[in-house]
Amino acid sequence: MTDTYQNFRKRLLNGEASCRGVVENYLGRARSKSNLNAFLQLFDESIEAAERVDAKVKAGNPGKLAGLVLGVKDIIAVRGKRLTCGSRILEDFSSVYDATVIERLEAEDAIIIGKTNMDEFAMGSSTEFSAFGPVLNPVDTERVPGGSSGGSASAVAAGLCHVALGTDTGGSIRQPASFCGVVGLKPTYGRVSRYGLVAFASSFDVIGPISNSVYDSALIMEVMAGHDERDSTSAERPVPSYTSLLVREAGGFTVGVAKEALSSGIADDVRQTVEKQIDDLRGAGVKIKEVSLPHLDYTIPAYYILATAEASSNLERYDGARYGHRRQGVDELEEMYVESRSEGFGPEVKRRIMLGTFVLSAGYYDAYYKKAQRVRRIIKKDFDDAFRDVDAIVMPTAPTTAFKIGEKTSDPVKMYLSDIFTVSANLAGIPGVSIPVGRDSSSLPIGLQLLGRQFEEETILTLANHIEQSLKS
């Protein structure tokens, strides 16, 4: 059973439900579905938090998110709780402060039920690279949930919480949302504070919601978004009332179809389903226009050069000397560094550190890193050019539906290509949302992606809400 927070809140305010009841229900469901491995930690004290929110409801002063049961990807800091990033190197590390998003959500009476599993340091497209075991897709437990926010997507799809926070560095919210049949929103870079988010690639990382409805994602964004003086990349821009803007008519928008994204290389079921939604938008009065993203094929190599370069720099701090796992019984400092990191990091993280160090090294910096930065600027220009004529761009979220566990782990390039349609938004710093629009011949969810101009999340949310509502009717 899955439920939206919007529906639960109506019952809560009508006296038909309680926060304690819903938290106990979700805790029980999470434990009964522990085989999914969606949660790394569950917080029993969330029952006490629910009782405090129930008291506020009775007193007539509930917060905007009163009773919203929330899962948090284990790369976001929650005070006093373990912050493992899915890695052995931080297995016993606990955060001493809350991330800004946690402060803001709890201030509006959201209730955190636990920390969700993830690919180690958010490096993966399948959540098979967690040090604590792979996450299963609740739609088909022989398949991956996507990654790296697979635990969050699996938890929402399985009905273990109302909403879960994920992070999106190259598609890690949108791609698992597509694979699990839920809604995943990647905000504009700088729209949501990154304070308290453990860095993978600092110029790409964004925190966003995974939910069972567009409305719930819009509501979460109203609370999370906004300037934070503790994050130097946080934008000083007003936050719209996303939920009130959802009711706008879709007919006033122009949507671009990226011709490169519907060419060869994607599954037939995915192409046909996306094309049907484009036809439905046209029938609803949306103006459809073909646009070109001519450098789409360069997004994967550019992304995996730049993101791994930033990762190799960010992960340098995990040396066994200051915090995290330390190899015992070694006499030399350099040996301690080597042994601690060798034991603490998994194979995918090691691969990306080595790749990132290589592209930043003397003799290769100009050939790889500097050239990839130029490609990034060209890709951003492609989007700027397209958005002169359209309000949003539509394309598949992923080229296929969820693949089987173990199918791509031995071929990193094949795995990386799962992100072909998502990484461009991170390179350009624009918002994107994935919504479920159908099933393939194996009854696996298919996601449609809408991309928008920087800081215009309201546009893609309005269009996503129109598609969601039309599919229900």
N, C-alpha and C positions, 0 to 999 in steps of 0.2 A: 504494500500500500504506500503510495506517495501522496503527499498533500502539499498545497501551496501555503505559504505563510498568510497570504491575503485571505484565504478561506478560514484558516485557523483563527486569525485575529477577529473576524466577525463573530465566531462562536465564543471566543474569549470575552469580548465586550458585551455579548448577550447573556453571559452567565452560563453558557452551555459547555464550557471547557475551562480547564485551569492550567496554569503554567506547570505546576508540579506534576499534574497528570500527563501532560504531553512530554515532559522531560523523562519521567519514569518509563513511558512507553518507548521513547526513542532509545534510551539506555538499554532497555530489554531487547529491543529489536537488533541493536548493534551487537549485543553479546550473542544473540541467537544466530546472527549471520557473520560470526567471527571468521568463518572460512573465506570470506571475501578479502580479509586482511586490509580493509579500508581504513581502519583506525589503528594508530600506534598506541594511543593513550585514550582512556575514557575518564571523565572527571565526575566522581560520585558527588562531590560538593556542589555540582550544578543543581542538585535537588534543593539545596539550601538557597541558592540564588533564585531558583524558581519561586520558592515560598516568599522571598522578599518582593519579587515582582508581583505575585498574586496580591500581596498586601497593598501595593501601589494601585493595582487595578481596582480593588475594593474601595480605596480612598478616592478614586476618581482622578488620579494623576499618572496614568501609565505613560511610559516613553513611547516614542514612535515605533520602536521594534519590540514592544513588550511581548515576551513569550516566544520570540523567534529563536529557534534552536539551531545553533551554529556549529559547524565543524571548521577547524582551522588547519590549513596545510602546515606541516611541521617544519616550515622554514620562516614562519612568522612568530615573533616573540610574544609569549604570554608569561607574565610575571610569575615566578615560582614553579614553572612547568618546564619539563625537559624540552630542549630545542635541538633535535638530533639532525635535522636536514636529511634524514634517511641514511645517515652515514655512521659507521663504527667510530670514526674519529671524534664524533660529538655525542656518542652514545650516552654518556653520563653528564652532559653539560645541561645546566638549567639557566633560564633567563632571569636576570635581576630587574627587568623592567618590561612594560607593555609596549608593543608597537602602537603607533598613532591610530591605526585603523581599529585596533582592539579597544583603545580608550574611547574612541568615538562610538563604536557599536555598543559597548557595555553601558555607556552613558545614556543610551536610548533603550536600555533594558533588554538587549540581546543576551542570550544565555549560551555560553560556550560549553559544548558537551564533550569535546575532546580534540585531539590533534590527529590529522589524517596522514596516511602513508604517501610516499612520493618517490620518484627516482632520486637517487643520491645527488644532493646539491642541485636538484631540478634539472639534471642532465640526462634526458631520455625522452622518448616518445611513446613509451608503453608501460611505464611503472613496473618494469621487470628488473630495474637496476637499483632497487632499494636494498640496503644492507639487511633489512628485516623481512625479506621475502616479497614476491610479486603480489600485486593486487589483481583480483579477478573482476571481470565485467559481469554485473548482475544479470544482464540480458542473456548472456551465454558464458558460463564460467570456464569454458575452454578457451576463451578469447581475452585479449588484453583490454583494459579500460581506456587506453591511450595514456599519454603522459605529457609533462611530468606530474600534473595534478590529478593522477588517476585515482588516488584515495578519495579526494574530494568529489570527483565526478561519480565514482562508484557509490559513495555514501548517499549522495542526493538521489541518484537513480534507484537505489535499493530502498529508499524511504527510511534512512537512518538519521536524517536531520532535515530541517526545512531548506537550509542554504549552507553552502560551504565556501570558504575563501580558497582561491587558488592563486598562483602566480603565472604570468605569461611572459616568457623571454623570447620564444620563437613560435608560440602557438600552444603553450602548455595549459591554457584554460580552454581554448576553443576546440582543439583537436580531441581531448578526452570528452568534452561535452557532446561533440558529434558522435563519437563511438558509443557513448552511453545513453544517448537520446534525451539530453537535458539542455538547458540554456546556459551558455558561457559567454561572459562579457569581458573583453580586454579594453580597459579605458585608454585614453590618450596618455602617452608618456608625460608625467608631470601632473596629471589630474588628481591622482591619489598618492598620498605620502608614502615614501619607501622607508621611513624611519622605523626601525625594528624589523626590517626584512633583511635576512642574510643574503648578501650579494652573490649572484652567479655572474651576470654580465651587467654592470651598473648602468650602461647607457641603453639597455633594452628592458630590464626587469620592470614589471607592472603587477600590482595586486588587483584582483577583480573577483566578482562573485560567480558561483555556479548554482543554479536554482532550477526549480520546476516550472517557472513562468517568467515571462519578460517583466511583468509588473514587479515581482519580488526582486529581480536584479536592479530595476530602476529605483526601487525604494532603498535598497542597500547603498546604491551609489549616492543618493541624496545625503545619506549620513556619512559615508566614508570620504567623499570627495572634498576638495578644498585645500587652500594653502596651509602649509605647515612650516613654521620658521625653522624647525629642526631638520628639514630636508631642503638642501640648497637647490635641488632640481624641481621642487614643488612650485607649480604655477600660481600666480596671484590673479586668479580669475573667478568671477562669481559662479556659483553652482546653481543651475536651473532646477526647477521642480520637475524632475524627469517624469514622475508618475502622472502629473496633471497634463503633461504634453503628449502622453500616449494616445489620447482620444482624438488627436488631429486626424483629419481625413488623409488617406494615403495618396489620393488623386492629385494632389498639388506637387508631388515630387517627381524628379527625373532620376531614373536609376540606370547606371551604366552596366553593360554586360561586357566583361573582359574576355575578348575573343580567345586570347591565349589560354585561359583557364578552362575552356570547354573544348579544347582540341584533343588530340590523342594523348593517351597516358592515364586516363581516368576510367574507372569502371563504368560499364554501360548503364547500370541501374542508377548510379550516382548522377551521371550526365542527364539521363532522361527525367529523373525526379527534379533536378534543379531547373531544367528547361520548362517543366510543367509549372513550377512556381513562378517563373518569369512570365509565362503566358497568363497565369492567373493575375499577376500584378498588372499586366497590360489591360486585362479585362476589367480591373478595378479602377481604371483611369490613370494609372501610373504611366508616365512617358518612359519608354524603354529606348535606350540609345547604345549602340555598340561603341566601346572605347578600347584603346590599345594600351597594354602595359608591356612594351616591347622588350624589356630587360628582365621579365619574370624568370627566365631560365637561369639568370645569374644570381638569383636571391639566395639559393642554398649555398653555393660556394662562398659568396660574400659573407653571409651570416656565420657560417662555421669557421671562417677565418677570424672575424671580428669578435664573435662571442667567446671563442676559445682563448683568444688573446687576453680578453678581459678576465676570463675565468682563471687563467694561469697566474695573473697578478693578484686577484682577489683571494685565491686559495693559498697564496704564499704564507699567510698568517698562521696556518695550521701546521705547526712545526713540532708539536709535542713539548715546547718549552713553557708556553704561557697558559694554555688551557687545552682541553681535549685529550685524546688518547696519547699516552707516552709509553714507549717501549722501555721496559725495565731491564736491568742487568747489563747495560752497555756502559763503557767507560769514556768513549770519545764523543764529543758534542756532535760532530758531523755524522757519526754513525747513528746517534740517537735520532737526529733529524730524518735520516734515510729510513731507518727501521720503523719509526713511528708513522711516517707517511705511507710506507709500503704496506703496513698492517692496517692502517686506518682508512685508506682510500680504496674504493672498488675499481674494477677494470675500466668502466666507462669514464669515470672521473680521471683516472690516470691517463687514458687515451687523450682526453681533451686538454689536460695540463701539458702533455708532451707536444701536442699539435700547436697549442697556443704559445708555448715557449719557443717552438721552432719558427713560427711566423714572425715573432718579435726579435729573433736573434740577428746579430750582425751578418750582413750579406743577404738576408732574406726579407728584412723589414720592407724595403722598397718594392720588392717583387711581389709580396703577398699582402702584408698589412696595409701599406700605404695605397696600393692599388684597390684593395677592397673598400677602403674609405671613400675613394673616388666613385666606385660603383654604388656605394650607399647613397651618395649625393645624387647620382643619376636616377636611381630608383625613386628617391623622394621627388625628383622633378617629374618623373612619369606620372606620379599620383597628382601632383600639383596641376599638371596639364590636363589630366582627366577630370579633375574636380572643378575646372572652369566651366564645364558643360553639364555636369551631373551632380546630384546631391549625395549619392551613395553608389557604391559598386557592389555587384553581386557576383559570387562565385561559389564553388563547392568549398566546404571547410577542409575536407581531406579527399585525396584521389580515390580512396577505397573506404569501405566500412571496416569495422574492427577485425584485425587479423589474429591468427591463433597464437597462443603463448608459445614462445620459442621459435616462431617462424622466421624472425628477422634478427635475432640476437647475434648470429654469427656473421652478419653482413652489415657493418655500420652504415655504409653508403645507402643501402636499401632502406634501412631504418630512418636515416636522415631525410630521405625523399618523402616520408610521410608528412613532412612539414612544408611541402612545396607551396601550398596556398596560404599558409599562415605567417611565414617569416617575413614576408614583404611588409606587413603592417608594423612589425617591430622595427624593421630597418627604417621605415618612414615615420615612426612615432605616432601613427594614426589609430583611432579606435576601431574595434571590430567585434561583432557578435555572431555567435553560432546558435542556430535554433534548429530543433528537429523538424523535418518536413516529410518524413516517410520512412519506409523500410525497403530493403533490397529483397531479392528472391529467397534469401536465407533468414528473413525476418530480422535483420540487423539494422539499427538506426542509421539514417542518413542525415547529415547536417548541412544546412545552407548558411553561408557566411555573408554578412553585410559589412562593408567597410565604409567609413565616413571621413569627413574632413577633421583635422585636429580640433579637439574640444567641442565637437558637435555630436556627442553621444546621443543627444535627444533625437536626432534624425534617424539614426539606425535603430534606436529602440522603438520609435514610432512605427517604422516600417516592419520591424520584427513583430511588434504587437499585432499589427494588421494581419500578417501572415499567420501568426498563432491563432488569432480569433477566427480567421476564415477556415482554418483547418478543423476547428471545433464545430463549425456550423454545418 
